[in-house]
Amino acid sequence: MAPAENSTVYAQNNKLVLDTKGGVTVWLNQLLEKNIRIEYDRKVVVAGGANDRLSDLNNFWMASDPRNKNLFTRNGVLESYDSLQLYYVGMGGNSNKTTRFRKYDGTVERKLLQEYTDAAHLLEANKVYYIVIVVKNGVTSYWVDGLCYFSFKDPAPLQQGYFGFRSTKSHQEISKFRVYQLE
């Protein structure tokens, strides 16, 4: 699918740049399994650009499609991901009004596990956030600048899947991306 007008995704100065008018997911094309740690820096740029909007520092992890081996078939519209199994954090979603943690179960249910609406858990313009996601022994957690925002002991943990950076109508920079296999 061709990118929307005024939308680009590119690498520059050791950063992945998402500068998009519509929804986009950039997937790591490597299957992740069992206990993992994902870390990176991410900034929502607000500097007067066409897509600069303080919203949607989002992530999918342990994503799989129970009906199709190839999950890389979506068109960028958020609802096109509803049939997947995955964990999802939407930080600063809804035009920076909510930060939500969900589990998608592959049946189009997007189960809300936890939500924040206070300023401390929302986005600040042009701030670099250090994000860490850990999946270990049935518990998945999401950390921002050393603070645990979410932790969930899943009675039916997702054991493998893909990681994706997700956003919609915003301008973001991602750097220092690393994935570690844990014991």
C-alpha positions as a Markdown table, in Angstrom:
| # | Residue | x | y | z |
|---|---|---|---|---|
| 1 | Met | 0.0 | 0.0 | 0.0 |
| 2 | Ala | 1.4 | 3.4 | -0.9 |
| 3 | Pro | 2.0 | 5.8 | 2.0 |
| 4 | Ala | -0.6 | 8.5 | 2.6 |
| 5 | Glu | 0.2 | 11.9 | 1.3 |
| 6 | Asn | 2.4 | 13.8 | 3.7 |
| 7 | Ser | 3.5 | 10.5 | 5.3 |
| 8 | Thr | 7.0 | 9.1 | 5.5 |
| 9 | Val | 8.9 | 6.4 | 7.4 |
| 10 | Tyr | 12.7 | 6.5 | 7.1 |
| 11 | Ala | 16.0 | 6.1 | 8.8 |
| 12 | Gln | 18.2 | 9.2 | 9.4 |
| 13 | Asn | 21.1 | 9.8 | 11.8 |
| 14 | Asn | 20.7 | 6.4 | 13.5 |
| 15 | Lys | 17.0 | 7.0 | 14.1 |
| 16 | Leu | 13.8 | 5.5 | 12.7 |
| 17 | Val | 11.5 | 8.4 | 11.9 |
| 18 | Leu | 7.7 | 8.0 | 11.7 |
| 19 | Asp | 6.3 | 11.2 | 10.2 |
| 20 | Thr | 2.8 | 10.1 | 9.3 |
| 21 | Lys | -0.6 | 11.6 | 8.5 |
| 22 | Gly | -2.4 | 8.2 | 9.2 |
| 23 | Gly | -1.9 | 5.0 | 11.0 |
| 24 | Val | 1.3 | 3.1 | 10.7 |
| 25 | Thr | 3.0 | 0.1 | 12.2 |
| 26 | Val | 6.7 | -0.7 | 11.6 |
| 27 | Trp | 7.3 | -4.3 | 12.4 |
| 28 | Leu | 10.6 | -6.0 | 13.5 |
| 29 | Asn | 10.6 | -8.9 | 11.1 |
| 30 | Gln | 12.0 | -11.4 | 13.6 |
| 31 | Leu | 9.9 | -13.8 | 15.7 |
| 32 | Leu | 10.5 | -13.2 | 19.4 |
| 33 | Glu | 10.0 | -16.2 | 21.8 |
| 34 | Lys | 9.6 | -16.8 | 25.5 |
| 35 | Asn | 11.4 | -14.4 | 27.9 |
| 36 | Ile | 12.6 | -11.2 | 26.2 |
| 37 | Arg | 13.5 | -7.6 | 27.0 |
| 38 | Ile | 12.9 | -4.8 | 24.4 |
| 39 | Glu | 14.4 | -1.3 | 25.0 |
| 40 | Tyr | 14.7 | 1.9 | 23.0 |
| 41 | Asp | 14.4 | 5.7 | 23.1 |
| 42 | Arg | 11.4 | 7.4 | 21.6 |
| 43 | Lys | 10.4 | 11.0 | 21.2 |
| 44 | Val | 7.2 | 12.6 | 19.9 |
| 45 | Val | 8.3 | 15.6 | 17.9 |
| 46 | Val | 6.2 | 18.8 | 18.1 |
| 47 | Ala | 7.9 | 21.5 | 16.1 |
| 48 | Gly | 5.3 | 22.9 | 13.7 |
| 49 | Gly | 5.5 | 20.1 | 11.0 |
| 50 | Ala | 2.4 | 18.9 | 9.1 |
| 51 | Asn | 2.1 | 15.7 | 11.3 |
| 52 | Asp | 3.4 | 17.1 | 14.5 |
| 53 | Arg | 0.8 | 16.1 | 17.1 |
| 54 | Leu | 1.4 | 15.1 | 20.7 |
| 55 | Ser | -0.2 | 11.7 | 20.6 |
| 56 | Asp | 0.2 | 7.9 | 20.1 |
| 57 | Leu | 3.5 | 6.6 | 21.3 |
| 58 | Asn | 2.2 | 3.0 | 20.8 |
| 59 | Asn | 3.7 | -0.5 | 20.7 |
| 60 | Phe | 2.5 | -4.1 | 19.8 |
| 61 | Trp | 4.5 | -7.0 | 21.2 |
| 62 | Met | 4.2 | -10.8 | 21.1 |
| 63 | Ala | 1.9 | -10.3 | 18.1 |
| 64 | Ser | 0.6 | -13.2 | 16.0 |
| 65 | Asp | -2.3 | -13.9 | 13.8 |
| 66 | Pro | -4.1 | -17.2 | 14.8 |
| 67 | Arg | -5.7 | -17.4 | 11.3 |
| 68 | Asn | -2.8 | -16.5 | 9.1 |
| 69 | Lys | 1.0 | -17.2 | 9.3 |
| 70 | Asn | 1.7 | -13.8 | 7.7 |
| 71 | Leu | 0.6 | -11.1 | 10.1 |
| 72 | Phe | 2.2 | -8.4 | 7.9 |
| 73 | Thr | -0.9 | -7.9 | 5.9 |
| 74 | Arg | -2.6 | -5.0 | 7.7 |
| 75 | Asn | -3.2 | -1.6 | 6.1 |
| 76 | Gly | -2.4 | 0.7 | 9.1 |
| 77 | Val | -6.0 | 1.2 | 10.3 |
| 78 | Leu | -6.0 | 0.3 | 14.0 |
| 79 | Glu | -9.1 | -1.9 | 13.6 |
| 80 | Ser | -7.3 | -4.1 | 11.0 |
| 81 | Tyr | -5.2 | -5.4 | 14.0 |
| 82 | Asp | -8.2 | -6.5 | 16.1 |
| 83 | Ser | -8.0 | -10.2 | 15.0 |
| 84 | Leu | -4.4 | -10.5 | 16.2 |
| 85 | Gln | -3.2 | -11.9 | 19.5 |
| 86 | Leu | -0.9 | -9.3 | 21.2 |
| 87 | Tyr | -0.1 | -7.0 | 24.0 |
| 88 | Tyr | -0.5 | -3.3 | 23.3 |
| 89 | Val | 0.3 | 0.0 | 25.0 |
| 90 | Gly | -1.1 | 3.2 | 23.6 |
| 91 | Met | 0.8 | 5.9 | 25.5 |
| 92 | Gly | -0.7 | 9.4 | 25.1 |
| 93 | Gly | -3.6 | 8.0 | 22.9 |
| 94 | Asn | -6.7 | 9.9 | 22.0 |
| 95 | Ser | -4.9 | 13.1 | 21.4 |
| 96 | Asn | -2.8 | 12.6 | 24.6 |
| 97 | Lys | -5.8 | 11.9 | 27.0 |
| 98 | Thr | -5.2 | 8.3 | 27.8 |
| 99 | Thr | -2.4 | 5.7 | 28.4 |
| 100 | Arg | -3.8 | 2.2 | 28.0 |
| 101 | Phe | -2.5 | -1.3 | 28.3 |
| 102 | Arg | -4.5 | -4.0 | 26.4 |
| 103 | Lys | -4.4 | -7.6 | 25.4 |
| 104 | Tyr | -5.9 | -8.6 | 22.1 |
| 105 | Asp | -7.0 | -12.3 | 22.2 |
| 106 | Gly | -7.5 | -12.9 | 18.5 |
| 107 | Thr | -11.3 | -12.7 | 18.7 |
| 108 | Val | -11.5 | -8.9 | 18.0 |
| 109 | Glu | -11.8 | -8.3 | 21.8 |
| 110 | Arg | -9.3 | -5.6 | 22.9 |
| 111 | Lys | -9.3 | -6.3 | 26.6 |
| 112 | Leu | -8.4 | -3.2 | 28.6 |
| 113 | Leu | -6.0 | -4.3 | 31.4 |
| 114 | Gln | -5.2 | -0.9 | 32.9 |
| 115 | Glu | -5.6 | 2.8 | 32.0 |
| 116 | Tyr | -4.2 | 6.2 | 33.1 |
| 117 | Thr | -5.6 | 9.6 | 32.4 |
| 118 | Asp | -3.4 | 11.7 | 34.7 |
| 119 | Ala | -0.7 | 14.1 | 33.4 |
| 120 | Ala | 2.2 | 12.0 | 34.9 |
| 121 | His | 1.4 | 9.1 | 32.5 |
| 122 | Leu | 0.7 | 11.2 | 29.4 |
| 123 | Leu | 3.2 | 12.6 | 26.9 |
| 124 | Glu | 5.4 | 15.7 | 26.9 |
| 125 | Ala | 6.4 | 17.3 | 23.6 |
| 126 | Asn | 9.9 | 16.6 | 22.4 |
| 127 | Lys | 10.9 | 14.6 | 25.5 |
| 128 | Val | 13.0 | 11.4 | 24.9 |
| 129 | Tyr | 11.4 | 8.5 | 26.7 |
| 130 | Tyr | 13.4 | 5.4 | 27.6 |
| 131 | Ile | 11.0 | 2.5 | 27.1 |
| 132 | Val | 11.6 | -1.1 | 28.3 |
| 133 | Ile | 9.2 | -4.0 | 27.7 |
| 134 | Val | 9.8 | -7.2 | 29.6 |
| 135 | Val | 8.2 | -10.6 | 29.0 |
| 136 | Lys | 9.3 | -13.1 | 31.6 |
| 137 | Asn | 7.8 | -16.3 | 33.0 |
| 138 | Gly | 4.2 | -15.3 | 32.2 |
| 139 | Val | 4.5 | -11.7 | 33.3 |
| 140 | Thr | 4.7 | -8.8 | 30.9 |
| 141 | Ser | 5.6 | -5.3 | 32.0 |
| 142 | Tyr | 6.0 | -1.9 | 30.4 |
| 143 | Trp | 8.5 | 0.6 | 31.8 |
| 144 | Val | 9.0 | 4.3 | 31.1 |
| 145 | Asp | 12.1 | 6.1 | 32.3 |
| 146 | Gly | 12.6 | 3.5 | 34.9 |
| 147 | Leu | 9.1 | 3.5 | 36.3 |
| 148 | Cys | 6.8 | 0.5 | 35.8 |
| 149 | Tyr | 3.6 | 1.8 | 34.2 |
| 150 | Phe | 2.0 | -1.7 | 33.7 |
| 151 | Ser | 2.6 | -5.2 | 34.9 |
| 152 | Phe | 0.4 | -8.2 | 34.1 |
| 153 | Lys | 0.6 | -11.8 | 35.2 |
| 154 | Asp | -1.2 | -13.4 | 32.3 |
| 155 | Pro | -3.0 | -16.7 | 33.0 |
| 156 | Ala | -2.7 | -17.5 | 29.3 |
| 157 | Pro | 0.6 | -15.8 | 28.3 |
| 158 | Leu | 1.6 | -15.1 | 24.8 |
| 159 | Gln | 4.8 | -17.1 | 24.2 |
| 160 | Gln | 5.9 | -15.8 | 20.9 |
| 161 | Gly | 5.2 | -13.1 | 18.3 |
| 162 | Tyr | 6.4 | -10.0 | 16.7 |
| 163 | Phe | 7.2 | -6.5 | 17.9 |
| 164 | Gly | 5.9 | -3.3 | 16.2 |
| 165 | Phe | 6.2 | 0.4 | 16.7 |
| 166 | Arg | 2.7 | 1.9 | 16.2 |
| 167 | Ser | 1.5 | 5.4 | 15.7 |
| 168 | Thr | -1.1 | 7.6 | 14.0 |
| 169 | Lys | -0.8 | 11.2 | 12.8 |
| 170 | Ser | 2.3 | 12.1 | 14.6 |
| 171 | His | 6.1 | 12.7 | 14.0 |
| 172 | Gln | 8.3 | 10.4 | 16.1 |
| 173 | Glu | 12.0 | 9.5 | 16.4 |
| 174 | Ile | 13.1 | 6.1 | 17.7 |
| 175 | Ser | 16.7 | 5.1 | 18.5 |
| 176 | Lys | 18.9 | 2.7 | 20.5 |
| 177 | Phe | 16.6 | -0.2 | 19.8 |
| 178 | Arg | 17.7 | -3.5 | 21.3 |
| 179 | Val | 16.1 | -6.9 | 22.0 |
| 180 | Tyr | 17.6 | -9.3 | 24.5 |
| 181 | Gln | 16.7 | -13.0 | 25.1 |
| 182 | Leu | 16.3 | -13.6 | 28.8 |
| 183 | Glu | 16.8 | -16.8 | 30.8 |
